[in-house]
């Protein structure tokens, strides 16, 4: 009775908020809770009763235990190595006196893995160190295999360390340089300054990076599928093979549940770590910002060597993909040809147009939802606000494989039959990747004084007019930042949608994966290059629009990875 009165009260006092809450909660119910509940029911309900039979069956297989162990070992190794490399890159950019051109190159190279499909490094590593690999031939190494843990670990580290770089760079830039100056003035050596100031203050960024990379590696599907093989099974690939190869949906759902537990644990740990804490060092006064003190010479030299080697290696890997897309048969007939690009634009035209259409639709719908959810969560007070925020981030916290399997279980039967349609692909992307946009909007709103909106309301404007004419123009840079990451994810992701593609709707990433599994390396390279160029152009346009919007409002609002939680 009390709740009914509150609902009536809200619908009368703020009908716009009431309508927004009803619409968003309904979308959560259909596209977040329903798939997850169906996944749990498929796993734990047998013949209408609660049962652990499926779990016992899955855990009773030694190969699945190896897959669980492999997932955890790989995620741990990638999170540690990726964070280490990301930290070195962040130190190189923020704390060394390396030439400016080298710093610019370091920042530019880290963009490449972010705008590429997650398994691009797998393709190039296969071309360099796989059977008939270029590097193996150059050094005359005959007995070497890149497949298994080693190749998967190297590939995922190269793919995800830029995320660590961005998170830690944001933290290092928020520190106060006066602390370094004070330490040096008091007689501390540069090593002591680094050990007692820089490292402790960057620990939140390091911790967040470890958790982010652990979750990303745990959810990665394509890299282990290409490089892991039978010698190194992991849970996402085993779940995929069970469903597509053995048609065992119940077994795949149970395996994905095993994946869900550590993923949610990482999500909660990350929330606890970040919480409402501020990592900005407080100095007590504002003034002209001084330069950070330089690191010890030996450490700077070590960082320069490691970063330079990695930059050269990454550029080499991307050059291999470019070269591979122009040769007839990789390592057999290396004569120049444009046949693979002709093939891509003739037979892959549908994949290109489908991918673009799905990415644009998902970006537009996801951005609108992100603005509404971000605004409501940051500016409004209502019952269940914390659960509302948690629900909006839930699909983002889950591995893509889990989301994909949950969607095929939930929408493969009436009353909501969406299998093979455009809607299920767009919904999967929107509710998985709009979280970045939500965090961008919330971070931006936190910097804007609510008095501006209160002034508009007190002058007689409605809440909708205030929202569209006051709030939206002020958060446009944040909206564009969210759109940028949403579009890139929609163009390059595969783990959630590999289960949802059909003959009617296909994607560039799935065409690349098909080419790789059929050992058509040159065609996979050509598809990858086309995808990278499209994403690069779109990203450049978005960046230009962001700069245009920030200059319009005479205020730069950089949305860091640390703030958006990506």
N, C-alpha and C positions, 0 to 999 in steps of 0.2 A: 504493500500500500504506500509505504514511504517512498520506495523507488519509483512508483508510478507518478507520485506527486512531483518528484524531482525531474522526471522525464518531461512531464507536462510543463513544469516551470522552465526548463531549459528550452523547450520548443517555443515557448512564448517570449522568454526574455532574449534569447539569441537564436532565432530560427536558422540562421546561416550555419552556426556551429553545430546545431542539432542535425541539420541535413548532412553536413560534412562528416560528422561522427557516424551516422547511420550508414552512409555510403562506404566509408573506409572500413568500418567493422564488418559489413557484408562482404566486401572484397577480401578481407582477411579470412573470414569464415570459409569462403569458397576456395581461395587459392593458397592459403597457408595452413589452416587448421585441418580442413577436410583431407588433403593429401597425406598429412602427417598421421592423422588418426587412422586412415585406411592402411597406411604402411604398418602401423603398430598392430592393427587387427589382423592383417595378413600374416604377421610374424608370430603373434601370440594366441590367436584364436583358431582352434582346430575342431571341426564338427560342432561349432557353436559353444565350445567351452574353452576356458583359459588353459593353455598348454605350453610346455617348454619343449615339446617334441622337436620342433624345427631348430631351436637353438642347440639342443643336444645333438641333433643330426649334423648340423654345420660344424659344431665344435668337436665332434667325434672324428672328423676327417683331418688327418695330419697335414694335408696340403693347405687346408683353410687356416689351421693354426700357424703354418709357415707364413701365409699371406698376412695374418694379423700381426705377427712378429715383424715381418718385412715392412709393413706400413709404418709401424711405430719406430723401427730403427732408421728407416729412410727419412721420416719426418724429423727425427731428432738430429740426424747428421746434416740434413739440408738447412735446418733452422740455425745450427751452430756455424756452419761454414758460410752460409749466406750472410748471416749477421756480422761475422768477422770481416768478410770482404766489403760489406756495406759500410762498416765502421771505418775501415781504412780509406775508402773512397770519400766518406764524409769528412774525415780528418784532412785528407788531401785538399779538399775544396775550401774548408773553413779555417784550417790551422797551419797551413804551410805557405812558404813563399815560392812555390812552384810557379813557372811561367803562366801568365794568364791564359795563353792559348791552350796549354795542357789542361788547365782547370776546365776551360770551356769544352774541350774534347771529352774529358771525363763525364761531364754532365750530359753531353750529347749522346755518348755511347750508352749511358744507362737508359735513355729513352727507347733505344732499339728493342730490347726484350719486352718493354711495356706495350709497344704498338704491334708486336708480332704475335702470331698464334703461339700458344704455350708450348708447342712441341717443335718450334722452329730450330732450336738448338739441337734437338734430337735428330732432325734431318741432316743438319750440317755435320754433327758428330759422326753420323753413319757414313756420310760421304768422305769424311776425313780419316776416320779410324775404323770403319766397318770393313766388311769384305771388299777387296780392291780399293781400299781407302787411299786417298792421295798422300797423307802423311806416312802411312805404313810403307807405301811404295818408295817414298822419298828417302826414308831412313832404313829401308831394307829389312823391316821387321815382319817376319812371316807368321809367328805363332802368337797372335794377340787377339783378344775378343773384347769389344766395347760393350757387349751385351751383358746384362746382369746388374748387380748393385752398383758397380763402379760407373758405368755409363749413365745410369739413371740418376745417380747422385750428382755427377758433374753437370749433366744437362739441367736438372732442376735448380742447382745452385746458380748456374749462369742465368736461368730464367727469372729467379725470384730475388737475387741479391739487390737489384735496383729498388725494390720496395723497402728493404732495410736501409739502403742509402738515403732515400727520401725521408723516412721516419727519423733517422738519427741526425740527418742534416738539420731538420726542423728544430730538434732539441738543442743541438750545438749552437745554432744561431740565436736561440732565446737566452743563452747565458750572458752574463755581464763580463765584459773584458776587464773591468776594473778589478775583479777578483784576481785575475792573472797578474795585473800590474802590482797589486798589493803584495802578492806572494813573492814576486821577484824583488820588490823593494825591501821586503823583510829578510832577504838573503836566501830564499829557497832556490834550489837548482831548477832547471827546466824539467828534468825528470821528476823531481818531487812535485812540482806544480802540476804536471800531467797526471801523476799518480794520485794526488790528494784533492785536486779540484776538477780537472776535466773528466776523468773516469767516473768518480762518484756522481757528478751532476748529469752525466749522460746515461746512467743506469736505467732510468725509466724508459728512455728510447730504446736501449738495448733489450730490455725485458719485453717491451711491446713488439719489437722486431722479431724476437725469438718466437713469440706466440703467433704472430701473423704468418711467419714463414712455416711454422709447424703445421698450422691449419691449411695453408696453401698446398704444402707438399702432401699432406694427408688426403686432400681432396683431388689431387692431380690424377688424371685418368690416362691421358694420351701418351705422356712420356714413358710411364712404365709399360704401356701396351706396345710401344715401338722398341724400347731398349731393354725392358725387364726380361721379357721372354719367360720360358717355363722355369728357368733357373732361379728367377727372383720374382715370385708372385707377390702381389699386394691386393688389398681388399677391393678397391674400385674396379680393377681389371677382372678379378675373379667374379665379382657380381655381374659385370657386363657379359662375360663369357657364359656364365650360368644362364642368364636370361636370353641372350641372342643365340647361343650355341646349343644349350640343353633345353631351352624353353621352360626353365624352372624359375618361374616368377617368385614363388614362395621362398626358394633358397636364396635368390638374389636379394629379396627384401630383408631376409634375416641377416645376410652378410652386410647389407647397407646399415642395418641397425647397429652392428658392431662398430661401424665407422662413425655412427652418429654420437656414440657415448664420448669418445675422446674429443670430438669436434666441439660438443657442447661444453665440455670441461674447459677447453682452451678459451672458448667464448666468455665463460663466466670469469675465468682468471684474468682475461684481458680487461673486462669491465671493472673488476676489482682493482687492477693495477692502475688503470687510468682514472676511474671514478670521477670525482669532481676536483681532483688535485691539480694544482698549477705547478708546472715545472720551470717557470720563469724565475731566475734568481733575482731577488729583490735587493736593491742597493740603497734605497732610501732617498735617492734624488735623481732627477732627470737632467740630462745634459748632452753635450755632443758625444756621440758614440766613438770610443777609441778602438783601435785595431786589437784583435786578439794577439796574445804573445805567441811567438813561434814555438814549435815543438823542438825537442833536442835534435841535433843534426843527424845523429845515427838513425833515429826513428824516422825522420823526414826522408832520408835516403832509402830506408827499408820500404816505406810507403810508396815512394816514387817508383822503385823497381817493381814491386808487386802490381801496382795500378797500371803502369806502362805495359807490363807483360799481359795483363788481363785485357787491356784495351786493344792491343795488337791481336790477341787471340780471338776476341769477339769480332773485330773487324774482319779477320781472316775467315771466320766461320760464315759471316754474312756474305763475304766475297765468294766463298765456295758455292753458296746457294745461288747467287747471281750467275756465276759461271756454269753451274750445273744446269741451270734453266736454258742455257744456250748450246749445250753439246748434245749430239745425237743419242748416244748411249753412254752413260757415265762410266768412265774408266775402261771402256771397250772401244768405242769410236768417239773420240773427242773433237770431231770436226764441228765447225760452227753451223747452227741451224736456228730458224725461227719457228720450226714445226710445233714445238711445245706450246708456244704462245698462241699460234693459230688454233691448236687443239683446245686451249683454255677458252678462247673467245668464241669458238664454234660449239664445242660440246659442254663447256662449263658456263655458257652464257646464262642459263637458267639459275645456276648456283649463285652467280654474281648478282643477278637482279633480285633473287629471293633473299639473299643475305642483306643486301642494301635495304630492301623494303622492310624486312623484319627489324633490322637495326634502327631504321628511322622511326617506324611506328613505336617500337619499344622505348626509344629515347624520348619521343614526344609524350607518350602516355606516362612513362615512368617519371619524367620531369614534373608533369602536372601533379601527379600523386605525391611526389617528394615535396613539392612546395606546400601543398595542402597539409600533409602530415607534419612536416617540419614546423610550419607556422602554428598549427594547432598544439603540437607538443611543447613548443617554446613559449607561446604567448597566452594560451588559454588554461583555465583551471577547470577540471572536471573529474568525476569519479573514475578511477581505474587508469589514471594518466600514465603511471609507470608501466603497467601491463600493456598499455597501448604502444608505448615506445618499444618495449621488449618485443612485442608481436611484430612490429614493423621490421625489426632487424633479424627475426628468426631465420628466414630462408637464406639470408646472407651468411649466417653463422654455420649453416649446414653445408657439408660437401656437395658439390654439384651432382655427383652420382646419386646421392640420397634423394635430392630434389627430383631428379629425372625419373628414378624408379617410383617415387611416391606419386608423381604426376601420371605415369602410365597406369598405375593401380587405380588411382582415383577417377580418372577421366576416360577409362576404357569401357565404361558401362553407364547405362542410364541411371539417373535422370540427366546427368551432365556428360554427354558423350562428345569428347573433343579430340579423340585420337586422330592423328594425321592432318589436323587442321592448322591454319595459320594462327588461330586464337591460342592454342596450347603453347606454341613456341613463343609468341609475344608475352603471354602471361608468365611463362617460366623465366624469361629474361627480365621482365618488369619487376616481379616480386623477389627476384634474387639480387639484382644489381642496383635497384633504386636507392639502396641504403646509403650509398656514397652521396647521392644528391640530398637525402634527408639530413645527413650530418653536415653537409656544406651549408644548407639553409639554416640549420640550428646555430652553427658556428657564426654565421653572418648576422643573424638576428640578435645574438648575444652582444654584438658590438654596436647595435643601434638602440638609441634611447627610446623606450616605449612612449615617452612624452610626446613624440611626434605624432603617433597614432592617436593618443588621448586628445591632443589638440584638434585633430581632424574630427574626432567623434563629438567633442564639445562644441564644435562649430556647426554641427547638424548633419554631417555626412553619415551615411549608413555604414555598417561594419564592412559590407561587401565593397562599397566605393572606397573606403579607407584602405582596404586590403589591396585593391587593384590600382589605386592612384597614389598611394603613399608607400605601402610596404613593398610591393613587387618591384617598382623602379629602384628601390634601395638595395634589393638583394639580387639584382640581375647578374652581377659577376659570380655570385655563389651558385645561382641556377645554371649558368653557363659552365661553371667548373664541374658541377654534377653531371650535366649533359655530356660533357667531354668524356668523362670516365665511363659513363653509361654506354655511350656509343662505341668506345673502344672495346669494352667487355662484350657487347652484343656482336661485334664483328669477329672477335677472336676466340670466344669461349666455345667449348665443345662438351665438357663433362656432363652438364645438365641436359643438353639437347640431343646428344647422340642417341638417346632412347626415344626421342620424340620426332625425329625427322621421318619423312615418308617420301613416296614417289612424287607426291603433289608438291611438297615443299622440301627443298634440300639446301644445304649450306656449304660455303666454301671450305670451312674447316673439315667437314666430313669428307669432301672430295679430296682434300690433301691427305687425310688419314687413309682413305681407300687406296689412293695412289701409292702410299708408303707400304701398306700391307700387301699390295700386288707387285712390290719391288719396282715401281715406275718412278725412280728417283727424280728424273729430269722433269716429268710432268708435275710431281709434287713440288719441286723447286719453283716451277713457273707459276703454279697456283699460289704458292706462298708469296712470291714477289708481287703478284697482282694484288693480293690482299694487303700486303704491307704498304704498297703505294696508295691504295684507296684510303687506308686508315691514316697514313701520314698526311695526305691532302686534307682530309676531314679534320684531323687534329690541328693542322695549321690554321684552317678557317676558324675553328673554335677559339684557338689562342688569340687570333686577331680580334675576334668579336669581344673576347674577355678584356683585352687591352683597351679596345675602343670604349667599352662600357665603363671601365674603371677611370679612364681619363675624363669621361663625360661628367663623372661625379667628383672629380678632383681628389679621389681617394683610392689608393691601392689596397685591395682586399685580397691578399694572397691566401688561398685556401691550402694549407699544407696537408700532407698525408696524415700527420699526427692528429690534426684537427678533425679530418673527415673520417678517421678511423679506418682507412682503406689499407 
